[in-house]
């Protein structure tokens, strides 16, 4: 059986978005137990020249929800970035991304297979198909930002491990 465009995108995004929600919850719990303000994470960075935590969470949402939406519209057009917001708002943002991803149906996503999707980044135009956009642009960016958010929390003492990032694996029934 062939793997569908839906299978390549939505369940993969959901697995990691749910994992991000889990490690954000774990960070909030860690803060409550240690007396740290979770809002201290909002502007945290791994390195000075990297985007802050709030951007990593927001970009995770954009590359998942708006990556799939781009399959339908032919244009990657996420909303404008909101910038620094309280940690609880970042948690809500991830929750909304999960709900939005759950709303996509296999039929509506699979109908986009083979469509052209052009992306304009400054003066650079990138010509994709739906499949190459998801596999070579949206998913790599999505995972980069999700793992960077994880790394920022881990570097700030939140007790996270690899399984927290993996989330619930989609294993076959035994």
N, C-alpha and C positions, 0 to 999 in steps of 0.2 A: 504494500500500500504506500502510495506517495505521501510525503509530508506536505501539508497544505500551508498556504501563506498565513492563515490564522494560527496553525500549530507552531509555526516559526516565530510568531510575534506575541500574540496576546497571552498565552499561558506562560511564556518565558518572562514577559514583563510582569505579570501578576506574581509569579514566584518571587521575584526580587523585590517588587514593591511591598509585598507582604513581609518579606524579611526586613526591609528598611523600616517599616512600621514597627516590627518587633524590636529592632535594636534602638529605635527612638524611644519606645516604651521602656526598654531596659535602661537607657540613659536617664530618663526621668526618674525611674525608681532609684538608680544609683545616686542621683542628686538629692532625692528626698532622704536617703539613708546617710549621706555624708554631709548634708548641709550646704551643698554647692548649688548655686543658682543655675538652672539649665539654660537661661538666657545668656550665660557666659560662653556657651558653645556657638552662638549665632554668628559671631564674627571671627571665630577661630579658623586658623589656616594651618596646613602642614608646613608650608614655606611662604615667605613673604610675597613671592611672585605668583602664588596660586590663589585661585578664587576662594572665598570664605565658605564656611559650612552652609549658610543659608542658600548660597548659590548652588552648591552641590545638590541639595535636596530639591530645589526648584528645577534644576536642569534634569534631574532624575524624572520628575513628573513630566516635563516638557518632551523629553525624548521618548517616553513611553506613550502617553495619551496622544500627544500631537504627532508622534511618529506614525501611529496607527491612523489617526485622522488624515494625515497627509496621503495615505494610500487611497482614501476615498476622494479627496479633493484634488490630488495631484500637486499640492503645494504644502511645504512645511512652513506653517505660520503659527507658531505658538504665541500666546499672549505676551505682552511686555513683562519683563521681570519685575517683581514687586520689591525686591531688595530686602534689607534686614527687617525681619519681623520677629515677634516673640517665638520662643521654642515651641510653645503649644500651637501656634499657627502653622509651623512647619509640620507638626504631627497631623493637623487637620488637612493640610495640603496633600500629604501622602494618602490620607484616608479618602479624600476626594478623587485622587488618581486611581485608587483601587476600584472605587465605585464606577468611575468612567470606563475603566478597562473591562470590568465585568459586563458592561452594557453592550459591548461590541459582540456581534453574533458571527459565528463561523461563515455563514452565507455572505454577509455584507463585506467581510474582509476578503474572503476567497474570490469574490467577484472582481476584486482589484488586481488580481494576478496578471502579470504581463503588461500592465499599464505603464506609460512613461510618466516619470516624475522628475521635474527639473528643479534644482535648488540653486538659488543665487546667494552667494556669500561675498558681499562687497562686489568687486569687479569680476569675481570668478563664478562661472556657471558650471554646475555639475549636472550631467545628464545621467539619470538612473532609470531602471525599471523599478516597479514596486518591490520586487525581491531584492535587488541589489541595494536599494535605499535602506531597507530594513536590515539586511545582513552586513552591509559595509559602512553604513553611516549611523543609523538610529541605535541599533543594539550596541555597537562599540562605545558610542558616546554615553548611552544610558548606563552601561556597566562601569565605565570610567567614573562617572559622577556618583553612582551609588557606592562604589568601593571607596572613593575618596571621602564621602561622608562617614562611612564606617571607620576608615583610618583616622579621621580627625577625632572621632569619639574615643577610639581606642588609645590614641596618643595622649588623650586628656584623662586617662585613667578609668574609662568605662570598661567594666569587665566583659569583653566580647571575645568570641572565638570564631573560627572559620565556619562552624555550623550556623552561627547567627547570621552570617552573610548568605550562606547557601539557601536558607529557608527550607521550606518543605519540598523535598525532592519528588519528582513525578515518576515514581517507580511503577513497574507493572505489577499486576496482582499475581501472587504466588500460587 
